[in-house]
Amino acid sequence: MRKALRWLPAFAVLIGTVGAGTAPAGAATAAEPDIKERVLKIPGMSFVEEKPYEGYRYLVFTYDQPVDHRHPSKGTFKQRFTLLNKSTDRPTVFFTSGYNVSTTPSRSEPTRIVDGNQVSLEYRYFTPSRPQPADWSKLDIRQAADDQHRLYKALKPIYTKNWLATGGSKGGMTATYFRRFHPDDMDGTVAYVAPNDVNNKEDSAYDRFLAGVGDKACRTQLNSVQRESLVRRDEIVARYQKWADANGRTFKVVGSADKAYENVVLDLIWAFWQYHLQSDCATVPATNASTDELYKFVDTISGFDAYTDQGLEKYTPYYYQAGTQLGSPSFKSPHLKGLLRYPGIYQPRSYVPRDIPMKFQPGAMRDVDRWVRNDSERMLFVYGQNDPWGAEPFRLGRDAAERHDYRFYAPGGNHGSNIAQLVADQRAKATAEVLDWAGVAPAAVKKDAKLAKPLAPYDAKLDRPQTLDRQQTLRP
């Protein structure tokens, strides 16, 4: 997820009594035992810091987790998580971005809807939640799901009300995998803009999407600018290398500034639609724009830092997973014929240091896909109509309605799409289901879903959409 979900994305965007900002600090927990002390009584818990936020307790902890849940005796690592505590008599939302955890107080959309607590877990192997030394073979979707399961089991005696899982982009994937391996832990799952690459070798859905997204004029101009960016590559790469030298950036993993630039340009169209709207087409420069203008546009949309060693390092765990289990998108670019110098470079193996072995497991995503279609219950998938990652979505079974499984699309939406952006009837239905799963649906909503709305009022700081780092197309 690049500048917006400007993951997460993506990612992590976003009825009732007291909401954030309406009660004195600590009022929500004043009548109950100190939540920090209760959590610290759990074996393996360590306190990191507390940040005040009106109406909540916001605490950062680490929890000792097995490196290998199948063989717990083989060592542990400290996994970081945050706790946004409203009250133990409220439901709890288990959030993950699928990447690092933010230590700035924030509230996911389902947390606001149910006016609840939020536990946010850092994904294993994202620093500092990485075993040392790192055995990369223990980074897989089952081990990560077991991390969530174990933390849930530890906290459930304190937070006894209903639990929901959520996340955006890779976080939405993570919430789905958690539910697949531990289907009885959560009372419902809300997965935002979550890709589902069932067959990594068959990516024609992305070609069809890119051929029809937005209007023809915008698609044509984006293709033209992408091609022109490669026509002028020598001039731009020289500037790119100069920028890298001045800012301490290197290209050992990808191989060179020229190779990195080819990846940056291949990202351009996908990244535009991932984080922008049809209305942003006016910002696409003319084909005969100055090189300076072209350089700035490519940097704004794709980000020159993305394929440097320093830009890649933070996301090595993601690229490892993409190249071993999750899969990654590929698409045809016939308009770039004769301009690409490095066939096959645009894939996860190119972004992971060579001393980390990788072998793809084609059955991992097929297993999850089958489970979602055949056995899942109380799951809501939200996608954006114009988000490339939604070209291969999770598929629901024929009896999805009976199992309370839903898949909705935000009209014109990008990778930051959420429930609030759905059309009115779907927005109400989704909100009503989330309230029901959490066990807090008002009587009026149970009778008429059209009355459903978030239980907590909007908080400009707590509910602001998260701004993600620039990132490559291959990272959701």
Disulfide bonds with the S-S distance in Angstrom:
Cys218-Cys281 1.99
